[in-house]
Amino acid sequence: MSEKFRKDASRVFGIVVVALFVIAIVLAVIGWLIGHWWGLAIGLVLGLLLLAVGLTVAVMLYAMTQDGA
């Protein structure tokens, strides 16, 4: 693979990670607005689950672009 492809993959990975964090925070805020403490707790749990799954998938896909798989 070319260096340009690897550089582009790194940029996309960074955008995906930032987007996952933003989504997790937005879920927590929406939860707070809907149900105060209980909503915040539910929003945090859903946000953290999404973050964990999303980061796992993003890291695996990023690793495949870096080692030539």
All heavy atoms as a GROMACS GRO file, in nm:
protein
  519
    1MET      N    1   0.083  -0.118   0.000
    1MET     CA    2   0.000   0.000   0.000
    1MET      C    3   0.087   0.125   0.000
    1MET      O    4   0.197   0.124   0.054
    1MET     CB    5  -0.089   0.000   0.123
    1MET     CG    6  -0.207  -0.093   0.112
    1MET     SD    7  -0.314  -0.073   0.252
    1MET     CE    8  -0.324  -0.243   0.300
    2SER      N    9   0.034   0.226  -0.055
    2SER     CA   10   0.112   0.349  -0.066
    2SER      C   11   0.109   0.428   0.065
    2SER      O   12   0.023   0.410   0.149
    2SER     CB   13   0.056   0.435  -0.180
    2SER     OG   14  -0.070   0.485  -0.144
    3GLU      N   15   0.205   0.516   0.076
    3GLU     CA   16   0.212   0.602   0.194
    3GLU      C   17   0.092   0.696   0.201
    3GLU      O   18   0.045   0.728   0.309
    3GLU     CB   19   0.342   0.683   0.193
    3GLU     CG   20   0.463   0.602   0.233
    3GLU     CD   21   0.449   0.547   0.375
    3GLU    OE1   22   0.410   0.621   0.467
    3GLU    OE2   23   0.475   0.426   0.391
    4LYS      N   24   0.045   0.740   0.083
    4LYS     CA   25  -0.072   0.829   0.082
    4LYS      C   26  -0.192   0.759   0.141
    4LYS      O   27  -0.268   0.817   0.219
    4LYS     CB   28  -0.101   0.876  -0.060
    4LYS     CG   29  -0.219   0.972  -0.066
    4LYS     CD   30  -0.251   1.011  -0.210
    4LYS     CE   31  -0.366   1.106  -0.222
    4LYS     NZ   32  -0.479   1.084  -0.140
    5PHE      N   33  -0.211   0.632   0.106
    5PHE     CA   34  -0.324   0.556   0.161
    5PHE      C   35  -0.311   0.543   0.312
    5PHE      O   36  -0.410   0.560   0.384
    5PHE     CB   37  -0.330   0.417   0.096
    5PHE     CG   38  -0.440   0.332   0.150
    5PHE    CD1   39  -0.571   0.352   0.108
    5PHE    CD2   40  -0.413   0.233   0.244
    5PHE    CE1   41  -0.674   0.274   0.159
    5PHE    CE2   42  -0.515   0.155   0.294
    5PHE     CZ   43  -0.646   0.176   0.252
    6ARG      N   44  -0.192   0.515   0.361
    6ARG     CA   45  -0.172   0.503   0.506
    6ARG      C   46  -0.197   0.635   0.576
    6ARG      O   47  -0.256   0.640   0.684
    6ARG     CB   48  -0.032   0.452   0.534
    6ARG     CG   49  -0.016   0.307   0.501
    6ARG     CD   50   0.114   0.252   0.553
    6ARG     NE   51   0.116   0.109   0.530
    6ARG     CZ   52   0.214   0.046   0.470
    6ARG    NH1   53   0.320   0.111   0.429
    6ARG    NH2   54   0.208  -0.084   0.452
    7LYS      N   55  -0.153   0.744   0.515
    7LYS     CA   56  -0.176   0.876   0.574
    7LYS      C   57  -0.325   0.909   0.578
    7LYS      O   58  -0.376   0.959   0.677
    7LYS     CB   59  -0.100   0.982   0.495
    7LYS     CG   60  -0.106   1.119   0.556
    7LYS     CD   61  -0.036   1.219   0.466
    7LYS     CE   62   0.094   1.259   0.530
    7LYS     NZ   63   0.162   1.366   0.456
    8ASP      N   64  -0.394   0.877   0.468
    8ASP     CA   65  -0.539   0.899   0.464
    8ASP      C   66  -0.612   0.813   0.567
    8ASP      O   67  -0.707   0.857   0.631
    8ASP     CB   68  -0.594   0.870   0.325
    8ASP     CG   69  -0.553   0.973   0.221
    8ASP    OD1   70  -0.508   1.082   0.262
    8ASP    OD2   71  -0.565   0.944   0.101
    9ALA      N   72  -0.566   0.690   0.583
    9ALA     CA   73  -0.626   0.601   0.683
    9ALA      C   74  -0.606   0.656   0.823
    9ALA      O   75  -0.697   0.648   0.907
    9ALA     CB   76  -0.567   0.460   0.672
   10SER      N   77  -0.491   0.713   0.850
   10SER     CA   78  -0.466   0.773   0.981
   10SER      C   79  -0.559   0.891   1.005
   10SER      O   80  -0.611   0.909   1.115
   10SER     CB   81  -0.321   0.820   0.992
   10SER     OG   82  -0.233   0.711   0.983
   11ARG      N   83  -0.581   0.972   0.903
   11ARG     CA   84  -0.670   1.087   0.916
   11ARG      C   85  -0.814   1.041   0.941
   11ARG      O   86  -0.882   1.094   1.028
   11ARG     CB   87  -0.663   1.172   0.790
   11ARG     CG   88  -0.743   1.299   0.798
   11ARG     CD   89  -0.728   1.387   0.675
   11ARG     NE   90  -0.588   1.424   0.654
   11ARG     CZ   91  -0.517   1.394   0.546
   11ARG    NH1   92  -0.573   1.326   0.448
   11ARG    NH2   93  -0.392   1.431   0.533
   12VAL      N   94  -0.859   0.941   0.868
   12VAL     CA   95  -0.995   0.890   0.885
   12VAL      C   96  -1.010   0.829   1.024
   12VAL      O   97  -1.113   0.848   1.090
   12VAL     CB   98  -1.029   0.786   0.775
   12VAL    CG1   99  -1.157   0.713   0.807
   12VAL    CG2  100  -1.037   0.855   0.641
   13PHE      N  101  -0.909   0.757   1.072
   13PHE     CA  102  -0.915   0.699   1.205
   13PHE      C  103  -0.931   0.808   1.310
   13PHE      O  104  -1.012   0.795   1.402
   13PHE     CB  105  -0.788   0.617   1.232
   13PHE     CG  106  -0.780   0.561   1.370
   13PHE    CD1  107  -0.861   0.454   1.408
   13PHE    CD2  108  -0.695   0.614   1.464
   13PHE    CE1  109  -0.854   0.402   1.536
   13PHE    CE2  110  -0.688   0.563   1.592
   13PHE     CZ  111  -0.768   0.457   1.628
   14GLY      N  112  -0.856   0.915   1.297
   14GLY     CA  113  -0.867   1.026   1.393
   14GLY      C  114  -1.006   1.088   1.392
   14GLY      O  115  -1.063   1.117   1.498
   15ILE      N  116  -1.063   1.105   1.273
   15ILE     CA  117  -1.198   1.161   1.263
   15ILE      C  118  -1.300   1.068   1.327
   15ILE      O  119  -1.390   1.113   1.399
   15ILE     CB  120  -1.233   1.189   1.115
   15ILE    CG1  121  -1.146   1.302   1.061
   15ILE    CG2  122  -1.381   1.220   1.098
   15ILE    CD1  123  -1.153   1.320   0.911
   16VAL      N  124  -1.287   0.939   1.305
   16VAL     CA  125  -1.381   0.842   1.362
   16VAL      C  126  -1.372   0.842   1.515
   16VAL      O  127  -1.475   0.840   1.583
   16VAL     CB  128  -1.355   0.700   1.305
   16VAL    CG1  129  -1.430   0.594   1.383
   16VAL    CG2  130  -1.394   0.696   1.159
   17VAL      N  131  -1.253   0.846   1.569
   17VAL     CA  132  -1.236   0.847   1.715
   17VAL      C  133  -1.299   0.972   1.776
   17VAL      O  134  -1.372   0.963   1.875
   17VAL     CB  135  -1.086   0.835   1.753
   17VAL    CG1  136  -1.066   0.861   1.900
   17VAL    CG2  137  -1.034   0.697   1.716
   18VAL      N  138  -1.274   1.087   1.716
   18VAL     CA  139  -1.334   1.211   1.767
   18VAL      C  140  -1.486   1.204   1.757
   18VAL      O  141  -1.557   1.243   1.851
   18VAL     CB  142  -1.278   1.334   1.691
   18VAL    CG1  143  -1.358   1.458   1.722
   18VAL    CG2  144  -1.132   1.354   1.724
   19ALA      N  145  -1.537   1.152   1.646
   19ALA     CA  146  -1.683   1.140   1.630
   19ALA      C  147  -1.744   1.048   1.735
   19ALA      O  148  -1.851   1.078   1.789
   19ALA     CB  149  -1.715   1.089   1.490
   20LEU      N  150  -1.677   0.939   1.767
   20LEU     CA  151  -1.728   0.848   1.870
   20LEU      C  152  -1.734   0.916   2.006
   20LEU      O  153  -1.831   0.900   2.081
   20LEU     CB  154  -1.642   0.722   1.877
   20LEU     CG  155  -1.661   0.623   1.762
   20LEU    CD1  156  -1.554   0.515   1.767
   20LEU    CD2  157  -1.798   0.562   1.765
   21PHE      N  158  -1.631   0.993   2.041
   21PHE     CA  159  -1.632   1.065   2.168
   21PHE      C  160  -1.744   1.169   2.171
   21PHE      O  161  -1.813   1.184   2.272
   21PHE     CB  162  -1.497   1.130   2.194
   21PHE     CG  163  -1.398   1.037   2.258
   21PHE    CD1  164  -1.295   0.983   2.182
   21PHE    CD2  165  -1.406   1.004   2.390
   21PHE    CE1  166  -1.204   0.897   2.238
   21PHE    CE2  167  -1.316   0.918   2.449
   21PHE     CZ  168  -1.213   0.864   2.373
   22VAL      N  169  -1.762   1.240   2.061
   22VAL     CA  170  -1.868   1.342   2.055
   22VAL      C  171  -2.005   1.276   2.069
   22VAL      O  172  -2.091   1.326   2.143
   22VAL     CB  173  -1.858   1.422   1.923
   22VAL    CG1  174  -1.981   1.508   1.901
   22VAL    CG2  175  -1.733   1.509   1.924
   23ILE      N  176  -2.026   1.164   2.002
   23ILE     CA  177  -2.154   1.093   2.013
   23ILE      C  178  -2.178   1.047   2.156
   23ILE      O  179  -2.290   1.060   2.208
   23ILE     CB  180  -2.160   0.975   1.914
   23ILE    CG1  181  -2.167   1.027   1.771
   23ILE    CG2  182  -2.277   0.884   1.944
   23ILE    CD1  183  -2.148   0.920   1.665
   24ALA      N  184  -2.075   0.995   2.222
   24ALA     CA  185  -2.090   0.950   2.361
   24ALA      C  186  -2.129   1.068   2.451
   24ALA      O  187  -2.216   1.055   2.538
   24ALA     CB  188  -1.961   0.885   2.409
   25ILE      N  189  -2.067   1.182   2.432
   25ILE     CA  190  -2.098   1.300   2.514
   25ILE      C  191  -2.240   1.350   2.484
   25ILE      O  192  -2.315   1.384   2.576
   25ILE     CB  193  -1.993   1.410   2.490
   25ILE    CG1  194  -1.859   1.365   2.548
   25ILE    CG2  195  -2.038   1.542   2.552
   25ILE    CD1  196  -1.742   1.452   2.507
   26VAL      N  197  -2.278   1.351   2.356
   26VAL     CA  198  -2.412   1.396   2.319
   26VAL      C  199  -2.518   1.304   2.379
   26VAL      O  200  -2.622   1.351   2.428
   26VAL     CB  201  -2.425   1.405   2.166
   26VAL    CG1  202  -2.570   1.421   2.122
   26VAL    CG2  203  -2.342   1.520   2.113
   27LEU      N  204  -2.494   1.173   2.380
   27LEU     CA  205  -2.588   1.081   2.442
   27LEU      C  206  -2.604   1.110   2.591
   27LEU      O  207  -2.715   1.104   2.644
   27LEU     CB  208  -2.543   0.936   2.421
   27LEU     CG  209  -2.573   0.875   2.285
   27LEU    CD1  210  -2.511   0.736   2.276
   27LEU    CD2  211  -2.722   0.867   2.261
   28ALA      N  212  -2.495   1.141   2.659
   28ALA     CA  213  -2.503   1.173   2.801
   28ALA      C  214  -2.583   1.302   2.823
   28ALA      O  215  -2.666   1.310   2.913
   28ALA     CB  216  -2.363   1.186   2.860
   29VAL      N  217  -2.560   1.402   2.741
   29VAL     CA  218  -2.632   1.529   2.755
   29VAL      C  219  -2.781   1.510   2.726
   29VAL      O  220  -2.866   1.561   2.800
   29VAL     CB  221  -2.571   1.637   2.661
   29VAL    CG1  222  -2.658   1.760   2.655
   29VAL    CG2  223  -2.431   1.672   2.708
   30ILE      N  224  -2.813   1.436   2.621
   30ILE     CA  225  -2.954   1.410   2.589
   30ILE      C  226  -3.019   1.333   2.704
   30ILE      O  227  -3.134   1.361   2.742
   30ILE     CB  228  -2.967   1.335   2.456
   30ILE    CG1  229  -2.931   1.428   2.340
   30ILE    CG2  230  -3.107   1.278   2.437
   30ILE    CD1  231  -2.923   1.360   2.206
   31GLY      N  232  -2.946   1.236   2.759
   31GLY     CA  233  -2.999   1.162   2.874
   31GLY      C  234  -3.028   1.254   2.991
   31GLY      O  235  -3.132   1.242   3.057
   32TRP      N  236  -2.939   1.346   3.018
   32TRP     CA  237  -2.958   1.442   3.127
   32TRP      C  238  -3.082   1.529   3.101
   32TRP      O  239  -3.162   1.553   3.190
   32TRP     CB  240  -2.835   1.529   3.146
   32TRP     CG  241  -2.859   1.641   3.242
   32TRP    CD1  242  -2.882   1.770   3.210
   32TRP    CD2  243  -2.864   1.632   3.384
   32TRP    NE1  244  -2.900   1.843   3.324
   32TRP    CE2  245  -2.891   1.761   3.433
   32TRP    CE3  246  -2.849   1.527   3.474
   32TRP    CZ2  247  -2.902   1.788   3.568
   32TRP    CZ3  248  -2.861   1.554   3.609
   32TRP    CH2  249  -2.887   1.682   3.656
   33LEU      N  250  -3.096   1.575   2.978
   33LEU     CA  251  -3.210   1.661   2.946
   33LEU      C  252  -3.344   1.587   2.955
   33LEU      O  253  -3.446   1.646   2.990
   33LEU     CB  254  -3.193   1.720   2.806
   33LEU     CG  255  -3.077   1.819   2.790
   33LEU    CD1  256  -3.062   1.860   2.644
   33LEU    CD2  257  -3.096   1.940   2.879
   34ILE      N  258  -3.341   1.459   2.925
   34ILE     CA  259  -3.464   1.380   2.928
   34ILE      C  260  -3.499   1.338   3.071
   34ILE      O  261  -3.614   1.350   3.114
   34ILE     CB  262  -3.453   1.257   2.837
   34ILE    CG1  263  -3.451   1.300   2.691
   34ILE    CG2  264  -3.567   1.159   2.860
   34ILE    CD1  265  -3.424   1.189   2.593
   35GLY      N  266  -3.401   1.288   3.145
   35GLY     CA  267  -3.437   1.230   3.274
   35GLY      C  268  -3.344   1.262   3.388
   35GLY      O  269  -3.334   1.184   3.483
   36HIS      N  270  -3.276   1.371   3.384
   36HIS     CA  271  -3.181   1.414   3.487
   36HIS      C  272  -3.086   1.301   3.524
   36HIS      O  273  -3.017   1.252   3.437
   36HIS     CB  274  -3.254   1.474   3.606
   36HIS     CG  275  -3.324   1.602   3.570
   36HIS    ND1  276  -3.256   1.717   3.544
   36HIS    CD2  277  -3.455   1.630   3.551
   36HIS    CE1  278  -3.342   1.812   3.512
   36HIS    NE2  279  -3.464   1.762   3.515
   37TRP      N  280  -3.080   1.260   3.649
   37TRP     CA  281  -2.976   1.165   3.691
   37TRP      C  282  -2.994   1.027   3.628
   37TRP      O  283  -2.898   0.965   3.585
   37TRP     CB  284  -2.971   1.153   3.843
   37TRP     CG  285  -2.920   1.280   3.904
   37TRP    CD1  286  -2.991   1.369   3.979
   37TRP    CD2  287  -2.789   1.335   3.892
   37TRP    NE1  288  -2.912   1.476   4.013
   37TRP    CE2  289  -2.788   1.457   3.964
   37TRP    CE3  290  -2.673   1.294   3.828
   37TRP    CZ2  291  -2.674   1.537   3.971
   37TRP    CZ3  292  -2.560   1.373   3.837
   37TRP    CH2  293  -2.561   1.494   3.908
   38TRP      N  294  -3.120   0.977   3.624
   38TRP     CA  295  -3.141   0.846   3.563
   38TRP      C  296  -3.112   0.851   3.413
   38TRP      O  297  -3.052   0.760   3.357
   38TRP     CB  298  -3.285   0.796   3.587
   38TRP     CG  299  -3.303   0.743   3.725
   38TRP    CD1  300  -3.372   0.802   3.826
   38TRP    CD2  301  -3.247   0.624   3.779
   38TRP    NE1  302  -3.364   0.726   3.939
   38TRP    CE2  303  -3.288   0.615   3.914
   38TRP    CE3  304  -3.168   0.522   3.727
   38TRP    CZ2  305  -3.252   0.509   3.995
   38TRP    CZ3  306  -3.133   0.417   3.809
   38TRP    CH2  307  -3.174   0.412   3.941
   39GLY      N  308  -3.155   0.955   3.349
   39GLY     CA  309  -3.128   0.971   3.206
   39GLY      C  310  -2.979   0.983   3.179
   39GLY      O  311  -2.928   0.928   3.081
   40LEU      N  312  -2.910   1.057   3.266
   40LEU     CA  313  -2.764   1.071   3.252
   40LEU      C  314  -2.697   0.935   3.266
   40LEU      O  315  -2.608   0.901   3.187
   40LEU     CB  316  -2.710   1.168   3.356
   40LEU     CG  317  -2.558   1.187   3.356
   40LEU    CD1  318  -2.511   1.249   3.226
   40LEU    CD2  319  -2.516   1.272   3.474
   41ALA      N  320  -2.740   0.857   3.364
   41ALA     CA  321  -2.680   0.724   3.385
   41ALA      C  322  -2.703   0.634   3.263
   41ALA      O  323  -2.610   0.568   3.215
   41ALA     CB  324  -2.739   0.660   3.510
   42ILE      N  325  -2.825   0.634   3.211
   42ILE     CA  326  -2.856   0.551   3.094
   42ILE      C  327  -2.778   0.601   2.972
   42ILE      O  328  -2.722   0.522   2.896
   42ILE     CB  329  -3.007   0.549   3.068
   42ILE    CG1  330  -3.077   0.475   3.182
   42ILE    CG2  331  -3.040   0.484   2.934
   42ILE    CD1  332  -3.227   0.489   3.183
   43GLY      N  333  -2.774   0.733   2.954
   43GLY     CA  334  -2.700   0.790   2.842
   43GLY      C  335  -2.552   0.758   2.850
   43GLY      O  336  -2.488   0.730   2.749
   44LEU      N  337  -2.495   0.764   2.970
   44LEU     CA  338  -2.353   0.732   2.987
   44LEU      C  339  -2.324   0.585   2.955
   44LEU      O  340  -2.225   0.554   2.888
   44LEU     CB  341  -2.307   0.763   3.130
   44LEU     CG  342  -2.278   0.909   3.159
   44LEU    CD1  343  -2.247   0.927   3.308
   44LEU    CD2  344  -2.163   0.959   3.076
   45VAL      N  345  -2.411   0.497   3.003
   45VAL     CA  346  -2.390   0.355   2.976
   45VAL      C  347  -2.398   0.327   2.826
   45VAL      O  348  -2.311   0.259   2.770
   45VAL     CB  349  -2.493   0.269   3.054
   45VAL    CG1  350  -2.493   0.125   3.005
   45VAL    CG2  351  -2.464   0.275   3.203
   46LEU      N  352  -2.500   0.382   2.760
   46LEU     CA  353  -2.512   0.361   2.615
   46LEU      C  354  -2.395   0.424   2.540
   46LEU      O  355  -2.341   0.365   2.447
   46LEU     CB  356  -2.645   0.418   2.565
   46LEU     CG  357  -2.771   0.346   2.609
   46LEU    CD1  358  -2.894   0.420   2.560
   46LEU    CD2  359  -2.770   0.203   2.560
   47GLY      N  360  -2.355   0.543   2.582
   47GLY     CA  361  -2.243   0.610   2.517
   47GLY      C  362  -2.113   0.533   2.534
   47GLY      O  363  -2.035   0.520   2.439
   48LEU      N  364  -2.089   0.482   2.653
   48LEU     CA  365  -1.966   0.406   2.677
   48LEU      C  366  -1.965   0.274   2.602
   48LEU      O  367  -1.861   0.231   2.552
   48LEU     CB  368  -1.946   0.384   2.827
   48LEU     CG  369  -1.910   0.510   2.906
   48LEU    CD1  370  -1.904   0.478   3.055
   48LEU    CD2  371  -1.778   0.568   2.859
   49LEU      N  372  -2.081   0.208   2.593
   49LEU     CA  373  -2.089   0.085   2.514
   49LEU      C  374  -2.061   0.113   2.367
   49LEU      O  375  -1.984   0.041   2.303
   49LEU     CB  376  -2.225   0.019   2.531
   49LEU     CG  377  -2.250  -0.052   2.662
   49LEU    CD1  378  -2.396  -0.098   2.671
   49LEU    CD2  379  -2.157  -0.171   2.678
   50LEU      N  380  -2.123   0.217   2.314
   50LEU     CA  381  -2.098   0.255   2.175
   50LEU      C  382  -1.952   0.291   2.154
   50LEU      O  383  -1.891   0.251   2.055
   50LEU     CB  384  -2.187   0.373   2.136
   50LEU     CG  385  -2.163   0.430   1.997
   50LEU    CD1  386  -2.206   0.331   1.890
   50LEU    CD2  387  -2.234   0.561   1.979
   51LEU      N  388  -1.895   0.364   2.247
   51LEU     CA  389  -1.755   0.403   2.237
   51LEU      C  390  -1.663   0.280   2.237
   51LEU      O  391  -1.571   0.270   2.156
   51LEU     CB  392  -1.719   0.496   2.353
   51LEU     CG  393  -1.582   0.559   2.352
   51LEU    CD1  394  -1.566   0.652   2.233
   51LEU    CD2  395  -1.558   0.635   2.481
   52ALA      N  396  -1.690   0.185   2.326
   52ALA     CA  397  -1.606   0.065   2.334
   52ALA      C  398  -1.614  -0.017   2.205
   52ALA      O  399  -1.510  -0.058   2.151
   52ALA     CB  400  -1.648  -0.020   2.454
   53VAL      N  401  -1.734  -0.039   2.157
   53VAL     CA  402  -1.750  -0.118   2.035
   53VAL      C  403  -1.691  -0.043   1.915
   53VAL      O  404  -1.618  -0.101   1.834
   53VAL     CB  405  -1.899  -0.151   2.011
   53VAL    CG1  406  -1.921  -0.211   1.873
   53VAL    CG2  407  -1.949  -0.244   2.119
   54GLY      N  408  -1.720   0.086   1.906
   54GLY     CA  409  -1.670   0.165   1.793
   54GLY      C  410  -1.519   0.173   1.791
   54GLY      O  411  -1.457   0.162   1.685
   55LEU      N  412  -1.458   0.193   1.908
   55LEU     CA  413  -1.312   0.199   1.913
   55LEU      C  414  -1.248   0.065   1.878
   55LEU      O  415  -1.146   0.060   1.811
   55LEU     CB  416  -1.265   0.244   2.051
   55LEU     CG  417  -1.276   0.394   2.079
   55LEU    CD1  418  -1.232   0.424   2.222
   55LEU    CD2  419  -1.194   0.475   1.982
   56THR      N  420  -1.311  -0.044   1.922
   56THR     CA  421  -1.258  -0.177   1.890
   56THR      C  422  -1.257  -0.198   1.739
   56THR      O  423  -1.157  -0.240   1.681
   56THR     CB  424  -1.343  -0.285   1.959
   56THR    OG1  425  -1.339  -0.265   2.099
   56THR    CG2  426  -1.290  -0.423   1.927
   57VAL      N  427  -1.369  -0.168   1.674
   57VAL     CA  428  -1.379  -0.186   1.529
   57VAL      C  429  -1.283  -0.091   1.457
   57VAL      O  430  -1.213  -0.130   1.363
   57VAL     CB  431  -1.524  -0.164   1.482
   57VAL    CG1  432  -1.534  -0.160   1.331
   57VAL    CG2  433  -1.614  -0.272   1.539
   58ALA      N  434  -1.278   0.035   1.501
   58ALA     CA  435  -1.191   0.132   1.435
   58ALA      C  436  -1.044   0.093   1.446
   58ALA      O  437  -0.969   0.105   1.350
   58ALA     CB  438  -1.213   0.271   1.496
   59VAL      N  439  -1.002   0.045   1.562
   59VAL     CA  440  -0.863   0.006   1.580
   59VAL      C  441  -0.830  -0.116   1.494
   59VAL      O  442  -0.723  -0.122   1.433
   59VAL     CB  443  -0.832  -0.021   1.729
   59VAL    CG1  444  -0.699  -0.092   1.746
   59VAL    CG2  445  -0.834   0.110   1.806
   60MET      N  446  -0.922  -0.212   1.485
   60MET     CA  447  -0.895  -0.330   1.401
   60MET      C  448  -0.884  -0.290   1.254
   60MET      O  449  -0.794  -0.336   1.183
   60MET     CB  450  -1.006  -0.434   1.420
   60MET     CG  451  -0.997  -0.508   1.552
   60MET     SD  452  -1.106  -0.651   1.563
   60MET     CE  453  -1.264  -0.581   1.532
   61LEU      N  454  -0.975  -0.205   1.207
   61LEU     CA  455  -0.969  -0.164   1.068
   61LEU      C  456  -0.845  -0.080   1.040
   61LEU      O  457  -0.780  -0.093   0.936
   61LEU     CB  458  -1.094  -0.085   1.030
   61LEU     CG  459  -1.223  -0.167   1.026
   61LEU    CD1  460  -1.343  -0.077   1.001
   61LEU    CD2  461  -1.216  -0.276   0.920
   62TYR      N  462  -0.809   0.007   1.134
   62TYR     CA  463  -0.688   0.089   1.118
   62TYR      C  464  -0.563   0.001   1.112
   62TYR      O  465  -0.475   0.022   1.030
   62TYR     CB  466  -0.679   0.189   1.232
   62TYR     CG  467  -0.554   0.275   1.226
   62TYR    CD1  468  -0.543   0.374   1.131
   62TYR    CD2  469  -0.450   0.256   1.316
   62TYR    CE1  470  -0.430   0.453   1.124
   62TYR    CE2  471  -0.337   0.335   1.310
   62TYR     CZ  472  -0.327   0.434   1.214
   62TYR     OH  473  -0.215   0.511   1.208
   63ALA      N  474  -0.557  -0.099   1.199
   63ALA     CA  475  -0.442  -0.189   1.201
   63ALA      C  476  -0.429  -0.264   1.068
   63ALA      O  477  -0.317  -0.284   1.018
   63ALA     CB  478  -0.453  -0.288   1.316
   64MET      N  479  -0.542  -0.302   1.011
   64MET     CA  480  -0.535  -0.372   0.882
   64MET      C  481  -0.483  -0.282   0.770
   64MET      O  482  -0.420  -0.331   0.677
   64MET     CB  483  -0.673  -0.425   0.844
   64MET     CG  484  -0.715  -0.543   0.928
   64MET     SD  485  -0.861  -0.631   0.864
   64MET     CE  486  -0.980  -0.505   0.849
   65THR      N  487  -0.506  -0.152   0.779
   65THR     CA  488  -0.454  -0.063   0.676
   65THR      C  489  -0.306  -0.035   0.694
   65THR      O  490  -0.239   0.005   0.600
   65THR     CB  491  -0.530   0.072   0.674
   65THR    OG1  492  -0.505   0.141   0.796
   65THR    CG2  493  -0.677   0.053   0.654
   66GLN      N  494  -0.254  -0.056   0.813
   66GLN     CA  495  -0.115  -0.022   0.840
   66GLN      C  496  -0.018  -0.139   0.818
   66GLN      O  497   0.099  -0.116   0.790
   66GLN     CB  498  -0.100   0.030   0.984
   66GLN     CG  499  -0.181   0.155   1.012
   66GLN     CD  500  -0.150   0.267   0.918
   66GLN    OE1  501  -0.035   0.307   0.903
   66GLN    NE2  502  -0.250   0.321   0.850
   67ASP      N  503  -0.066  -0.261   0.830
   67ASP     CA  504   0.028  -0.373   0.815
   67ASP      C  505   0.016  -0.444   0.680
   67ASP      O  506   0.078  -0.546   0.656
   67ASP     CB  507   0.010  -0.474   0.929
   67ASP     CG  508  -0.122  -0.545   0.926
   67ASP    OD1  509  -0.202  -0.519   0.834
   67ASP    OD2  510  -0.149  -0.624   1.018
   68GLY      N  511  -0.066  -0.390   0.591
   68GLY     CA  512  -0.076  -0.448   0.458
   68GLY      C  513  -0.166  -0.569   0.448
   68GLY      O  514  -0.158  -0.644   0.353
   69ALA      N  515  -0.250  -0.590   0.548
   69ALA     CA  516  -0.340  -0.707   0.545
   69ALA      C  517  -0.446  -0.692   0.439
   69ALA      O  518  -0.480  -0.585   0.396
   69ALA     CB  519  -0.408  -0.725   0.680
   0.00000   0.00000   0.00000
